[in-house]
Amino acid sequence: MIAGLAVLVAAAAWWLFQYQVSHKAATAAAAEALATGTAADPPVPAANTRLAQNVVPAAAVADTGQQQPPAANPLPDGVFGSGESVRIMQQEGKKVTVEGVLKNIRVTDSGKTLYLEFVETSSALEVRGRFVTKNAPDDMSEEAIKPLLGKRVRITGVVKIMHKLNRWPEVLLKNRQAIEEVR
């Protein structure tokens, strides 16, 4: 029993060490890419293979046609594209506006939170809008927002970084005025 416990602790320690090393390297590479203006895909720690399998390189996205359609006009100053998760994370605690095509509306199993997602399948690396549904007005229900699916929208709110290990940015939405269709 003690030997089994020792093996389990050793395995956990090894995994944590591997994750920390790869996470630090990926974070440093992302920071350098942002500084030089060559940022492309968000960093994925190599030790987190489940997460790494969900990330599609930009070149592969372009080949499959899943890439966000370009904005009709260049984005205005101060508006982030939905694929700029790394840059958006640097705005933690600040109010931002993010533009992209709304691909998914998801309500948690508990029904307490509604997410607006710019990707069809939830990805831990992508920016998303988040709204707490408790005492929500009717115009913030899933049914009220569904007509925006497939349309280019802007969401505005304060950036919060979720989870300590697998970090991703969420834009906290306060009301329906924080969601705007771009025409």
C-alpha positions in Angstrom: 0.0 0.0 0.0 2.8 2.4 0.9 4.7 1.5 -2.2 1.6 2.2 -4.3 1.1 5.5 -2.7 4.8 6.4 -3.2 4.4 5.6 -6.9 1.3 7.7 -7.2 2.9 10.7 -5.5 6.0 10.4 -7.7 3.9 10.2 -10.8 2.0 13.3 -9.8 5.2 15.2 -9.0 6.6 14.3 -12.4 3.5 15.4 -14.2 3.4 18.8 -12.3 7.1 19.3 -13.1 6.6 18.5 -16.8 3.6 20.8 -17.0 5.4 23.7 -15.3 8.4 23.4 -17.5 6.4 23.3 -20.7 4.0 25.9 -19.6 6.8 28.4 -18.7 8.4 27.8 -22.1 5.2 28.3 -23.9 4.3 31.4 -22.0 7.8 32.9 -22.7 7.5 32.0 -26.4 4.0 33.7 -26.5 5.4 36.8 -24.8 8.3 37.0 -27.2 5.9 36.6 -30.2 3.7 39.4 -28.9 6.7 41.7 -28.4 7.9 41.0 -32.0 4.4 41.1 -33.5 4.6 37.5 -34.7 1.9 36.0 -32.4 -0.2 33.4 -34.2 -1.7 30.5 -32.2 -2.0 30.6 -28.4 0.6 28.5 -26.5 -0.4 24.9 -25.5 1.6 23.2 -22.8 2.9 20.0 -24.3 2.2 18.0 -21.1 -1.5 18.7 -21.5 -2.2 16.4 -24.4 -6.0 16.5 -24.1 -5.9 20.2 -24.4 -3.3 20.1 -27.2 -5.5 17.8 -29.3 -8.2 20.5 -29.3 -6.0 23.2 -30.8 -6.0 23.5 -34.6 -3.0 25.3 -36.1 -3.9 28.4 -38.1 -2.8 26.8 -41.4 -5.1 23.8 -40.8 -8.0 26.1 -40.0 -7.6 28.0 -43.2 -7.5 24.7 -45.2 -10.8 23.4 -43.6 -12.7 26.7 -43.9 -13.3 27.0 -40.2 -11.5 30.3 -39.9 -13.5 33.3 -38.8 -14.6 35.3 -41.8 -12.8 38.6 -42.1 -14.5 41.7 -40.8 -16.2 43.8 -43.5 -13.9 46.6 -42.5 -10.7 46.6 -40.4 -11.4 46.4 -36.7 -11.6 49.8 -35.1 -8.9 50.8 -32.6 -9.4 49.1 -29.3 -11.5 46.2 -30.7 -9.9 42.8 -30.5 -10.5 39.9 -32.9 -12.0 36.8 -31.3 -8.8 34.9 -32.2 -6.6 37.2 -30.2 -6.9 35.3 -26.8 -3.2 35.8 -25.9 -3.5 39.6 -26.3 -6.9 39.7 -24.6 -5.4 37.9 -21.6 -3.0 40.8 -21.2 -6.0 43.0 -20.6 -7.1 41.2 -17.4 -9.3 43.4 -15.2 -9.8 46.0 -18.0 -12.9 46.6 -20.2 -12.5 45.3 -23.7 -14.5 44.8 -26.9 -14.1 41.6 -28.9 -15.5 41.0 -32.4 -16.1 37.7 -34.1 -18.7 35.4 -35.6 -20.9 33.9 -32.8 -20.7 30.1 -33.3 -22.2 28.7 -30.1 -24.4 29.6 -27.2 -23.9 27.4 -24.2 -25.7 27.2 -20.8 -24.0 25.3 -18.0 -25.7 22.2 -16.6 -26.6 24.1 -13.5 -28.2 26.8 -15.7 -26.4 29.5 -13.8 -24.1 30.7 -16.6 -24.5 31.4 -20.3 -21.5 31.5 -22.6 -21.2 33.1 -26.0 -18.5 31.3 -28.0 -16.7 32.2 -31.2 -15.9 28.5 -31.9 -18.2 25.7 -32.6 -16.7 23.4 -30.1 -15.7 24.7 -26.7 -11.9 25.2 -26.4 -10.1 26.1 -23.2 -7.9 28.6 -25.1 -10.5 30.7 -26.9 -12.0 33.9 -25.6 -15.7 33.7 -24.8 -18.4 36.0 -23.3 -19.9 35.0 -20.0 -23.2 36.1 -18.4 -24.5 35.0 -15.0 -28.2 34.1 -15.6 -29.4 34.7 -12.0 -32.2 37.3 -12.2 -31.4 37.9 -15.8 -33.8 39.9 -18.0 -35.6 38.1 -20.8 -33.4 39.7 -23.4 -30.4 37.7 -22.0 -31.9 34.3 -22.3 -30.5 31.7 -24.6 -33.6 32.0 -26.8 -33.3 35.8 -27.0 -29.6 35.5 -28.2 -30.1 32.6 -30.6 -30.9 34.9 -33.6 -27.3 36.2 -33.4 -25.8 32.7 -34.1 -23.7 32.8 -37.2 -23.6 36.6 -37.2 -20.7 38.9 -36.5 -21.0 40.4 -33.1 -19.1 42.6 -30.6 -19.1 41.8 -26.9 -18.0 44.3 -24.4 -17.0 43.7 -20.7 -14.2 43.2 -18.2 -11.7 40.5 -18.9 -11.3 37.7 -16.3 -8.8 34.9 -16.6 -10.3 31.6 -15.8 -8.5 28.6 -14.1 -4.9 28.7 -12.9 -3.5 25.9 -15.0 -5.3 26.1 -18.3 -5.8 29.8 -18.6 -8.4 31.4 -20.9 -10.0 34.8 -21.1 -13.7 35.4 -20.4 -15.4 38.7 -21.1 -17.9 39.3 -18.3 -21.2 40.6 -19.8 -23.5 42.7 -17.6 -26.5 43.2 -19.9 -27.8 42.9 -23.4 -26.3 46.2 -24.4 -22.9 44.4 -24.0 -23.7 42.3 -27.1 -24.0 44.1 -30.4 -24.5 42.8 -33.9 -22.0 44.2 -36.4 -23.7 45.1 -39.7 
